[in-house]
Amino acid sequence: MVRAGRGADFSRSVLVGWTATTGCSAATAAALDVVGDRLAVRIRQPRQPPECFAVSRVAAVFEVPKQRMPERPVFG
């Protein structure tokens, strides 16, 4: 587990948190894209198994330089 924000300089960066269900396979990586006012999270995960007994969730925290963050960010 990575401890997001540990050693971060909050005068120059912010933390962005995100969580969602990922279906029946666990996420293996996540990336944050910033385009205009929109923040989009891309997740990488293995192919879903044909049977599903328990839904997985992913939580990710990203450290982003303040100058890259929009004034009013929107997920989507």
QUIDAMO-V176041 format. One record per run of one state. SS is the DSSP state (@ for helix, = for strand, . for the rest). FROM is the first residue (numbers start at 0). LEN is the number of residues. If there is no record, write none. Layout:
# QUIDAMO-V176041
SS&FROM&LEN  SS&FROM&LEN
This chain:
# QUIDAMO-V176041
.&0&12  =&12&11  .&23&3  =&26&9  .&35&2  =&37&8  .&45&10  =&55&10  @&65&3  .&68&5  =&73&2  .&75&1
